[in-house]
């Protein structure tokens, strides 16, 4: 089964029975001039990543735009309520739950440039991750085993791919460094590998907020296009920055201590993946490692176990990394 189909069906199996979309939660002020619009993983749906919005002299800087219309609607409603234009979009990485909303945002604010790495070029090219999955997902529309909601998710994917130019950067971020975006200064960091070929995470010294994209995700790391060895290094680099609050790609804002706890859980899980241990043991190692985040939520623990065990097999099949990772095998 292709990666896109596996992803959609995994969501369906892990989710509860209800499949009615819910209204996006209200924006939360993380720090003065910094707001979080939460993403979500709804039953039988692909996820929406978190969005962070910064006030800047020229307008609003939107970091990641989600997948579904209801998520981008929330971003547009936030801008309207603030009576400020969206002046720029920053994509932490090209995964579609962080970039599919680019088109709707740019339709409303056509002068807002997209800042991103050019890693998306490889996955859109013939034989690339997204191009492959576009072709192999089409038969799902005629598969009686695939629910109507899952088919709708495939159609959303296909519609995004039909307008894939919105996934490409207007301003290519090719290296780390300080950069002014819409008049606000950010410390932009570009990874060499990690979640994708090149990801962006940023630190805003004014607020002490680090936006780290899918370097941290719940209920588990998403390894479909990952290089875990580089991912470990990127987590260490985040830790070296004096942030007060870290915003993950999926999940709640984190203190420094919580981030370090997640980093430790990630490292222990990968140590297990790299060992001869049974996949179930590695999954338990992961779920136990994030127990401080999931608490007594049995559904969250079950999802964490399911994802973690699945990824053990996927990573081991390709030498401890995804099939699309360019980094050398260990």
N, C-alpha and C positions, 0 to 999 in steps of 0.2 A: 504494500500500500504506500502511496506517495506521502511525503511529509505533511502536506496541507490536509489531506484526508485524515491522516493519523491524528493531527492536531484537533480537527473539528470533532472527530469521534471520541477522542480522549476527553474533550470538554463535556460532551454529551454524557459519557459514562460517569464522570466525576460529579456532575451537577445534580441538583434536585429535580423533582418532576415538573415544577412550574416553569413556564417558558415565556411569561409575559414581561416585556421590557419595563423597567422601572424608571422613574424620573431621576435625572442626575442629581446627586447630593449638592447642596449649596456650597459655594466656594468657602474655603477656610483661610483666614489670614494666618500665615506662618510667621511672618515678621512684617514690620511696616513696609508697605509697598510690594509685598510678595504674597501671592494667593495660590492655593492648591485647589484644583478641580479634579476630584478623584475619578480614576477609571474603575472598571469593574469587570468581573467575569460572570456573565449571566448564563443561566442554564441553556445548554445547546448552542451557545453563541461563542464566537471568538472573543477574546478580551479587548478591552480598551485600556491603554496605558494611562498613567497619571499625567496631568498637564499642570505645569507651573507657569504663572503669569507674573512678570515683573513690571512695575511702573518704571518708565524711562522718560527722559526729557522729550523725545519725539513721539511717544505713545506707549503702547503695551508691547512687551516682548513675550511671545507665547512659545514655551518649550514643550514640544510634542502635541499632536493634534488628535490622537485617538483613531478609532476605526469607524464607529457608527455615527449616523446623522445626529442621534440624540446627544452624543458627546460633543461634536462640533457645534451643535445648537447651543449647548451650555457655554462654550467659549464665546460664541457670538453674543449671547445674551449678557454675559459678563462685561464684554466691551461696551455694549449698549448702555448697560446700567451705570457704568463708570463714565459714560460720555467721552470716551477716549478711543482713538483709532488703534487698530493693531498695526504696529509699525514694523514688526519683524517676526519671523518664525525660526526657531532653532529646532532641528531634529537631532536627538541624541544618537539615533541609528535608524536604519531603513525599515525595520520590521513594521508591517502594515498596521498594527495596533497602535503605532506611534506616529504614523505619517499619512494615513488614508484621509484624514481631515484637511490636509494641506489644500486640496482643491476648493473645498467649500469656504475655507478661510480666505484664500486668495481671490475667490469670486467676489467676496464682499469687500476685500481690501487688496486690490490688485497691485498696489505699490509696495506691499510688504514682501521683502525678499526672504527666501529660504536659505538659512545657513546650515550647512551639513557637510560631511565628508563625501567623497565621490565613490564610496564603497558600493553604492546602489548600482553603479554602472555594470559591475560584474554580474550581479544577480538578475539584471534585466536583459543582459546579452543572451544570445542563443546558447542554450545549454546551462544557463545560470539557474540559481535556485528558484527564483520567481517564475522565470520563463518555463522551466520544466514543470513546475507545479500548476501553472495555468493550463497546460495541455492535459496533464493527467487528472486534473480536477473536473474537467468538462463531463466525463461519463457519470459523475456523481449526480448530475441533474436528472438522469434517467434511471437511477438505481432505486428500486422500490424499498431497499433497506435504509435509505437515507431519508430522514424526516424532512418535512416541508421547511422547518426552521433551519436545518442544516443546509438545505438547498438554497435558502435565502442568503445564508452566509457565503456560499460559493458565488452567488450572483454579485454580492458586494465585492468580493475579491476580484471577480472578472471586470466589474465596472471600474474599479481602481486601476487595474492593469490596462484598461482601454484608454485611460487618461494618465498613463504612467509618467508623463513629463512632469507632473506635479510632485513626484517623488524626488526629482533631481534638484540639486542645490542651485540657487542663483548665485550664491557666494560660497565657493569651495573652501572648507577649513582643512588645510593640509598638514598643519603642525600645531603644537601646543604654544600658548602664549596669551598675553593680555590683548583683549580686543574690545573696542567700543561698538556696541550694538544698540542702535537707536539712541545713542548718547549716554548709555549706561555701560560702565566698564565691567567686564567679566574676565575671569581667568579660565580660558578654555583649554581643556586637556583632550588630546587625541590619543586613543589607544592603538597599539600595533597588534591587531587581533583582539581577542576577548569575546564579546558577544557576536560581533561580525568582523569583517576585515579591518574596519576602522570605525570606532565609536567616539562620540563626544560626551564628556561629562564636564560640568562647569561649576566653578566656585564664585559666589558673589560675596566679596569681602565686606560690602556695606551691610549686609544682613547676616552674614555668617552661614548662609544656606548653600549647600552643595546639592546639585541636581545630578543624579548619577545614573539615570536611565536604567536599563536592564542589568547593570552590574549587581543590582539587588532586586530580586523578584520573589513574590510569594504566590502559591504555596511551595514553589521550588524554583531553582534556576532553570531557564529555558535554553537548552543546549542545541537546538536545531541547526544553528550555523556557527557554533562556538569553538573557540580554542581555549580549553580550560587552563592550560599553563599560563597563557597570556592574561587570562581572566584573574587568576590568583595575583599576578603582578599588579594588575590595575587596581584591585582592592587594596593592596598595600600602598599604592600611590595615593588613593583617596585618603587613607588613614593619615598620611603625612601632612595633609592640608588641615589647617586649624578650624574646620567647620564646627558649627554649633548644632546644626540640624541637617540631616541628609534625607533627600526625597528619593525613594526608590522608583523604579519604573512601574512596579505593581506592589501595593502595600502602603502602610501608614508611615508618616514621618518618623525618623529615627534619631535618637540621641547618639552621641559618640559611643557610649557604652553599648547601646543596642547594635550599632553598626559593627563594632568589634566582635560582638557575640555572633552575628551573622557571618562575618569573615572567618571566624574560627569553625563554625559549622560547615561552611563551604570547604575549607581545607580538609577537615576530617572526612567529609563525604568523598572528596576527590582522592584522598589517601586510600580509602576503602575501594573506590573504583579501580585504582591502580594496583590493588592487591588481588590475591586469589579468592577473597571472601565471597560468600554467596550474595547474590543481588539483594535478597531480602534483608540481610544483615546491613548492607550499605544503606538501604532505604530506611531502616530503623535508626541507623546512625544519623541520617539527615533529620528525620522527624523528631528525634530526641534533641538534636542540636538546636532546633527552632521552637522547642516546647515553650520557651519563655515568651514567644510571640503568639502561638496558637492557644496556649492555656488549656482550658477544659473543652474546647471546641472539637468534638470528635469528627465532625465532617471535615474540618480543616486538616486534622491529622491524617484522615483517610486519603484526602487528596494529595497531601504531601508524600505519603507512602507510595501512592500509585504512580505519581510522576517520577519520583526518585528511582523506583525500581525499573520503570521503563527506560530511563536514561542510562542506567548502568549497562544494559545490553547494547543500547545504541552507541555509547561511547566506546565500549570495549571492542565492538565490531570494527572500529576505525582507529584502533591504537590509542585510545584515551581522548579522542576528539571527535568532532562531527565530520561527516564526509566532505563538507564544504570548507573546512578549516585549511588555510594555506600554510600554517606553521608546521615545521618538521615534527615527525613523531618523536616521542621521548624514547 
